[in-house]
Amino acid sequence: MDLEVLSKFRFVSPAKVRFAETDANGHMNHVSVVIYMEQARTDYMTALGLFNPEEMARAGKTFVLARQAVDYKSQAYFNDTVDTYARVSRYGNSSLDIDYVLINRATRAIVAVATSTVVYFDARAQKSIPLPSDLQARVEQLDASFPPITL
C-alpha cells in the first residue's frame, strides 16, 4: 500500500510504543494497534465535540464500538513513534465508519490499516439512535482546519 492513501486524512494522533506494548518477538503487539485506534478515535471525537464523558453520562447518549477490522502491514518496535491517522469514511443513519492508517514515523512504513464502526447509542433505552444532524458538517469543518498530511 502506498502512502498516497494519506491524502484523504487530516487528523493524526501520535504515540510512542511503550515496552509494555511489545511482545516476545520485540515488536509492537497486535493488541496495541487496537489501543492506538481507540486513542485516535477518542482524540478525533473529542476534537469534534462528540466525546465528553460527563456530558454523555448526563444525556445518556454515547458511541459504542460495533466492528473493527485490522490489516497488519509491518512491525514497529519499542520507542518507535507511531502516527495514527483517522477519518470518517461513511455516515449511516445511526452509525459511522472511521478509517485508520498507522505509520511508523521513523521508517515511514505503514504498520496497519484499519476500520471501525461506531454506533450512536441511547444508554437508557439500550438502542441505537440517529446520528446528530450536524455531524457531517462538523467533521468537514474540523478536517478543513487541519493542513493536508505530508510525509
CORWORA-V861850 format. One record per helix or strand of 2 or more residues. SS is the DSSP state (H for helix, E for strand). FROM is the first residue (numbers start at 0). LEN is the number of residues. If there is no record, write none. Layout:
BEGIN
ss->(SS	SS)
from->(FROM	FROM)
len->(LEN	LEN)
END
This chain:
BEGIN
ss->(H	E	H	E	H	H	E	E	E	E	E	H)
from->(2	10	18	26	29	52	60	80	94	109	126	134)
len->(6	6	3	2	18	7	12	11	10	13	2	10)
END
